[in-house]
Amino acid sequence: MKLVIWLLMIIMFVYTIGFSITLWKGKSKIGSITTFLLALAIVILPFFTILR
């Protein structure tokens, strides 16, 4: 089960980072920074909730 969680977390992180880069290229700097912070939250929060 932890393998599935890790795979989903990695996929969501890569997708969100890709979207953040797309926003950055589209001159939406604030949206890009916010999306990058969301990607960091996707990586950090499971360690406090699911992956204890």
C-alpha positions as CSV (number, residue, x, y, z in Angstrom):
1,M,0.0,0.0,0.0
2,K,2.9,2.4,0.8
3,L,4.2,1.8,-2.7
4,V,0.9,3.0,-4.2
5,I,1.0,6.1,-2.0
6,W,4.6,6.9,-3.0
7,L,3.7,6.4,-6.7
8,L,0.7,8.7,-6.5
9,M,2.6,11.3,-4.5
10,I,5.4,11.3,-7.1
11,I,3.0,11.5,-10.0
12,M,1.1,14.4,-8.4
13,F,4.3,16.2,-7.6
14,V,5.7,15.9,-11.2
15,Y,2.4,17.0,-12.7
16,T,2.1,20.0,-10.4
17,I,5.7,21.1,-11.0
18,G,5.1,20.8,-14.7
19,F,2.0,23.0,-14.4
20,S,4.0,25.5,-12.3
21,I,6.6,25.7,-15.1
22,T,3.9,26.2,-17.7
23,L,2.5,29.1,-15.6
24,W,6.0,30.6,-15.2
25,K,6.5,30.6,-19.0
26,G,3.1,32.1,-19.4
27,K,4.2,35.1,-17.3
28,S,2.0,34.2,-14.3
29,K,4.6,34.4,-11.7
30,I,2.4,34.6,-8.6
31,G,0.3,31.6,-9.8
32,S,3.5,29.7,-10.5
33,I,4.9,30.3,-7.0
34,T,1.6,29.3,-5.5
35,T,1.4,26.1,-7.5
36,F,5.0,25.3,-6.5
37,L,4.1,25.7,-2.9
38,L,1.2,23.4,-3.4
39,A,3.6,20.8,-4.9
40,L,5.8,21.1,-1.8
41,A,2.7,20.5,0.4
42,I,1.9,17.4,-1.7
43,V,5.3,16.0,-0.7
44,I,5.5,17.1,2.9
45,L,1.9,16.6,4.3
46,P,1.7,12.8,3.8
47,F,4.6,12.3,6.2
48,F,2.4,13.8,8.9
49,T,-0.8,12.0,8.0
50,I,-0.6,8.8,5.9
51,L,3.0,7.7,6.2
52,R,3.4,7.6,10.0
